[in-house]
Amino acid sequence: MKVLIPSDSTQTFKIIPRVYSLSITLKLRDDSTNDVATILTTATKVGNYLQIEDTFNLKENRFYDLKVYTGQGSVTDLDIIYKDKIFCTSQDIDQNENEKYTVNKDEYVSKGGNNDYIII
């Protein structure tokens, strides 16, 4: 799963496709509304990855289905070179620093205290 932010600026992610094609078409389907957005773009080959850099019109806290097709214009399901899910959030997520996504961010605050049992 790819994690992107709801921003109008350029975002970058990498994929390992079935076929390395630099001229690609992206289709993003919103899981909530079932709307499909088609993006014609180019990719850059970086090592064994294709690096995709573009602006995406994503809404926060939504999941999207990502399909990457080889070629631009009219594409069919035979042209699919990569499938994945995208989650859009503005939270800072870094697995190396153990910062994970939480639904209750800034809504639930745990109070510290003494949880010892007192037996009389």
N, C-alpha and C positions, 0 to 999 in steps of 0.2 A: 504494500500500500504506500502510495505517495502522500505526503502531507504538504499542502500549499496554504498560503495565506490569502485572505480577501483583500487584494490590493490591485491598483491599476498600474503598478510598475511591472517591469519584466521579471519573470521568475524562471528558474532553471532546475531541471531534474534530468537524471540519467536513466536509461533503460538498456537492457540487453535484448535486442530483437532477434527474430528468426532469420531475417535477411537484413543486411546493412544497406539501407537506401537513404540518401541524404535529402531527397525530395519526398516529403511525407504529408499525409492528411491526418489530423487528429479529430476524433469525434468524442465529445463529452456529453454523457446523458445524465441529467439530474435525477437522482433516485426519488426525490420527493414529487417533482412535477412531471417527470418523464419527458422534459424538453431536451432536444439534442442540439448542441452547438458544433458546427464544423469549422475547423481552423486549418487553413493551408499554410504550411511553414516549411522551413528547412532545418535540418539537423546537422550537427558536427560530430565526426567520429573522434572520440577521445579514448585511445587504448581499445579495449573490447566493448566500450559503451557507445551509445548514441546519446549525445547531449542535446536536449531540446530546450530552447530558450524563446519564450514568447510571453505575451500578456494574456491572462485568462480572466474572464468575467465570472468569478465564483462567489457564492454567498456563504457566509459563515455558518458553521455547524451543519454542513450538508455533505452527503456522500455523492460521488460522481463515478460513473463507469467510464473508463478510458479505453478507447480502441485506436491503435495506430495503424495506418494503412500505408503501403508503399505507393508512391505516385501521388499526383494531385488531380483534382477534378472529380470525375465520376469513378467511384471505387466500389468494389463488391466485397463480399465476405471472404472471397478467395485471396484478396490482397492484404488481409490482416497479418501484421508482423509482430504485434504485441498487444496484450490485454492486461489491465490492472484496475485498481480502485484508487480514487483520490478522495481525501478528506480535507475539507477546508476549515481552518481554525486560526485564530489570532494568538492563541497561547504559545509560549515558548516551549518547544518540545526538543529535548536533546537526550537520547538514550545513553550517551557516554557520561553525562552528568547526572543521570537518574532523574531527569525532569520529564514526567509523563503527563499525558493529557488527563484532565479530570473534569467531570461534568459539574462538580460542585465548586469550581474555582471561584474564590472570593465570595462564596455564599455560605459556607459552613466553616466555622472556626471551632476547633476543639479546645476545651479548657483543660489545662493541666491541673493535676491535683493528686491527692493521696487516695489510692484505691485499696488500701489495706483493710482487711476485715478486722473488726473488733469483737473478740469473743469474751463474754462476761461469764 
